[in-house]
Amino acid sequence: MNNRGFTLVEVMVALMILLVVTAGVLPLTLVATKTAENQGHLMSRTTEYAQDKLEQLLALAYGDVASDTRLFPATDTGGTGLDVGGSSDPDAPAPSYVDYLDINGTLLPAGDETPPDWFYKRVWEIEVPSANLKRVTVTAIVRASSTGGLGQIPRATVSALKTFPF
């Protein structure tokens, strides 16, 4: 008997095995792609919101210690402005140095209590590393990952220096 290749049955069995393996791996590929895309989107928005808060703080006068930047537009009184203090740790925010955004990035009303429907949290810290110089650090986080609790929580920290008299 002369064996010069594969029979039709062998080819069909091989194709069926390949089809079963492909069908098993395809859902994993789709989940990985969706998660990576959503996490990237959340990280981009988190960074954007941290940068927005940093720009709002840097727009204040160097000696401003009263503007409430937890509101937009900021009010002239009732806040901390660029007063030294705060925390850049989202797990331990200082009361007057934190604000919250909803899922669409809309600033939620400032108050003493954490709003139940927050999606993004921004905390900031003002330090004086040397005379006539303030360091402003803003950290923003997302409440949950895009997969409902699985995966890394997107977090962005931005920092800048503000000098006096500018």
KELOLUM-579256 format. One record per residue (C-alpha): chain; x, y, z; residue number from 1. Coordinates in Angstrom, 1 decimal. Each point is the difference from the previous one (the first is absolute). Example, Ala and Ser with C-alpha at 12.3 -4.5 7.8 and 13.67 -1.06 7.14 Angstrom:
REM KELOLUM-579256
<pt A <12.3 -4.5 7.8> 1>,
<pt A <1.4 3.4 -0.7> 2>,
***
This chain:
REM KELOLUM-579256
<pt A <0.0 0.0 0.0> 1>,
<pt A <1.3 3.4 -1.0> 2>,
<pt A <-0.4 2.8 2.7> 3>,
<pt A <0.6 3.3 -1.7> 4>,
<pt A <-2.0 2.4 2.1> 5>,
<pt A <-2.9 0.5 2.3> 6>,
<pt A <-3.4 -1.5 -0.5> 7>,
<pt A <-3.1 2.2 -0.1> 8>,
<pt A <-1.1 -1.4 3.4> 9>,
<pt A <3.3 1.0 1.6> 10>,
<pt A <-0.2 3.5 -1.4> 11>,
<pt A <-3.6 0.4 1.3> 12>,
<pt A <1.0 -1.2 3.5> 13>,
<pt A <2.9 2.4 0.1> 14>,
<pt A <-2.3 2.9 -1.1> 15>,
<pt A <-2.6 -0.9 2.6> 16>,
<pt A <2.7 0.0 2.8> 17>,
<pt A <1.2 3.4 -1.3> 18>,
<pt A <-3.6 1.3 0.0> 19>,
<pt A <-0.6 -1.1 3.6> 20>,
<pt A <3.3 1.6 1.2> 21>,
<pt A <-0.8 3.3 -1.9> 22>,
<pt A <-3.5 0.1 1.4> 23>,
<pt A <1.4 -0.4 3.5> 24>,
<pt A <2.6 2.8 -0.3> 25>,
<pt A <-2.1 2.5 -1.9> 26>,
<pt A <-2.1 1.2 3.1> 27>,
<pt A <3.2 0.5 2.0> 28>,
<pt A <1.4 2.2 -2.8> 29>,
<pt A <-3.2 2.1 -0.1> 30>,
<pt A <0.0 0.5 3.8> 31>,
<pt A <3.7 1.0 0.0> 32>,
<pt A <-0.5 2.5 -2.8> 33>,
<pt A <-3.1 1.5 1.6> 34>,
<pt A <1.7 0.3 3.4> 35>,
<pt A <3.1 1.5 -1.4> 36>,
<pt A <-2.0 2.6 -2.0> 37>,
<pt A <-2.2 0.9 3.0> 38>,
<pt A <2.9 0.2 2.4> 39>,
<pt A <1.9 2.3 -2.4> 40>,
<pt A <-3.1 2.2 -0.3> 41>,
<pt A <-0.4 0.2 3.7> 42>,
<pt A <3.7 0.8 0.5> 43>,
<pt A <-0.1 2.7 -2.6> 44>,
<pt A <-3.0 1.7 1.6> 45>,
<pt A <1.5 -0.4 3.5> 46>,
<pt A <3.2 1.8 -1.2> 47>,
<pt A <-2.1 2.7 -1.7> 48>,
<pt A <-2.0 0.7 3.1> 49>,
<pt A <3.2 0.2 2.2> 50>,
<pt A <1.5 2.4 -2.5> 51>,
<pt A <-3.2 2.1 0.0> 52>,
<pt A <0.1 0.3 3.8> 53>,
<pt A <3.7 0.9 -0.2> 54>,
<pt A <-0.6 2.8 -2.5> 55>,
<pt A <-2.9 1.3 2.1> 56>,
<pt A <2.3 0.2 3.1> 57>,
<pt A <2.9 1.6 -1.9> 58>,
<pt A <-2.3 2.7 -1.3> 59>,
<pt A <-0.5 1.3 3.6> 60>,
<pt A <2.2 2.8 1.3> 61>,
<pt A <3.0 -1.2 2.0> 62>,
<pt A <-1.3 1.4 3.3> 63>,
<pt A <-3.6 -1.2 -0.5> 64>,
<pt A <-1.0 -2.0 3.1> 65>,
<pt A <-3.8 0.4 -0.2> 66>,
<pt A <-1.3 -1.0 -3.4> 67>,
<pt A <-2.1 -3.1 0.0> 68>,
<pt A <1.2 -2.0 -2.9> 69>,
<pt A <-2.4 -2.9 0.8> 70>,
<pt A <-2.5 2.0 -2.0> 71>,
<pt A <0.2 1.1 -3.6> 72>,
<pt A <0.4 2.8 -0.6> 73>,
<pt A <1.8 0.4 3.3> 74>,
<pt A <-1.5 2.4 2.6> 75>,
<pt A <2.1 2.7 1.8> 76>,
<pt A <-0.6 -1.4 3.5> 77>,
<pt A <-0.7 -3.2 1.8> 78>,
<pt A <3.0 -2.0 -1.2> 79>,
<pt A <3.7 -0.5 0.3> 80>,
<pt A <1.2 1.5 -3.3> 81>,
<pt A <3.8 -0.6 0.0> 82>,
<pt A <0.3 -0.3 3.7> 83>,
<pt A <2.6 -2.5 1.1> 84>,
<pt A <-1.5 -3.4 0.8> 85>,
<pt A <-2.0 -2.8 -1.4> 86>,
<pt A <1.0 -3.4 -1.0> 87>,
<pt A <0.8 -1.6 -3.4> 88>,
<pt A <-1.1 -3.4 1.4> 89>,
<pt A <-3.5 -0.8 -1.2> 90>,
<pt A <-0.5 -2.5 2.8> 91>,
<pt A <0.6 2.8 2.6> 92>,
<pt A <-1.4 3.2 -1.5> 93>,
<pt A <0.1 3.2 2.0> 94>,
<pt A <-3.6 1.4 0.3> 95>,
<pt A <0.5 3.3 -1.9> 96>,
<pt A <2.4 -1.5 -2.5> 97>,
<pt A <-2.2 -2.5 -1.8> 98>,
<pt A <-2.8 0.1 -2.6> 99>,
<pt A <-2.0 -2.5 -1.8> 100>,
<pt A <-1.3 -0.4 -3.6> 101>,
<pt A <-2.7 -2.2 -1.4> 102>,
<pt A <0.5 -2.5 -2.8> 103>,
<pt A <-0.3 2.7 -2.6> 104>,
<pt A <2.6 2.2 1.7> 105>,
<pt A <-2.5 2.5 1.4> 106>,
<pt A <1.1 1.5 3.3> 107>,
<pt A <-2.3 -1.1 2.9> 108>,
<pt A <-1.1 2.5 2.6> 109>,
<pt A <2.6 0.6 2.7> 110>,
<pt A <-0.9 -1.0 3.6> 111>,
<pt A <1.2 -1.7 3.1> 112>,
<pt A <-1.3 -3.4 -1.1> 113>,
<pt A <1.3 -2.1 -2.9> 114>,
<pt A <-2.6 -0.1 -2.8> 115>,
<pt A <-1.4 -3.5 -0.5> 116>,
<pt A <0.1 0.2 -3.8> 117>,
<pt A <3.6 1.1 -0.5> 118>,
<pt A <2.1 -1.7 -2.7> 119>,
<pt A <3.2 2.1 0.0> 120>,
<pt A <1.7 1.3 3.2> 121>,
<pt A <2.6 2.8 -0.1> 122>,
<pt A <2.2 0.9 2.9> 123>,
<pt A <2.7 2.6 0.2> 124>,
<pt A <2.8 1.1 2.1> 125>,
<pt A <1.8 3.4 0.3> 126>,
<pt A <3.5 0.0 1.3> 127>,
<pt A <2.7 2.7 0.3> 128>,
<pt A <3.4 -1.6 -0.8> 129>,
<pt A <1.8 3.3 0.1> 130>,
<pt A <-0.6 3.8 0.4> 131>,
<pt A <-2.3 1.4 -2.7> 132>,
<pt A <-0.8 -3.4 -1.4> 133>,
<pt A <-3.1 -2.2 0.4> 134>,
<pt A <-0.3 -3.6 -1.3> 135>,
<pt A <-3.5 -1.0 -1.0> 136>,
<pt A <-0.6 -3.7 -0.4> 137>,
<pt A <-3.3 -1.4 -1.1> 138>,
<pt A <-1.0 -3.7 -0.1> 139>,
<pt A <-3.1 -1.3 -1.6> 140>,
<pt A <-1.4 -3.5 0.2> 141>,
<pt A <-3.0 -1.9 -1.4> 142>,
<pt A <-2.4 -1.7 2.4> 143>,
<pt A <0.2 -3.4 -1.7> 144>,
<pt A <1.7 -1.6 -2.9> 145>,
<pt A <-1.8 -0.4 -3.3> 146>,
<pt A <-0.7 -3.6 0.7> 147>,
<pt A <-2.0 0.7 3.2> 148>,
<pt A <2.7 -0.5 2.6> 149>,
<pt A <2.6 -2.2 -1.8> 150>,
<pt A <3.2 1.4 -1.3> 151>,
<pt A <2.0 3.0 1.0> 152>,
<pt A <-1.8 3.2 1.0> 153>,
<pt A <1.2 2.8 -2.2> 154>,
<pt A <1.9 2.7 1.9> 155>,
<pt A <1.8 3.2 -1.2> 156>,
<pt A <2.2 2.4 1.8> 157>,
<pt A <1.1 3.3 -1.4> 158>,
<pt A <2.1 2.7 1.7> 159>,
<pt A <1.3 3.5 -0.8> 160>,
<pt A <1.7 2.8 1.7> 161>,
<pt A <-1.4 3.5 0.5> 162>,
<pt A <2.4 2.9 0.7> 163>,
<pt A <-0.5 3.4 1.6> 164>,
<pt A <-0.7 2.6 -1.3> 165>,
<pt A <-1.5 -1.9 -3.0> 166>,
***
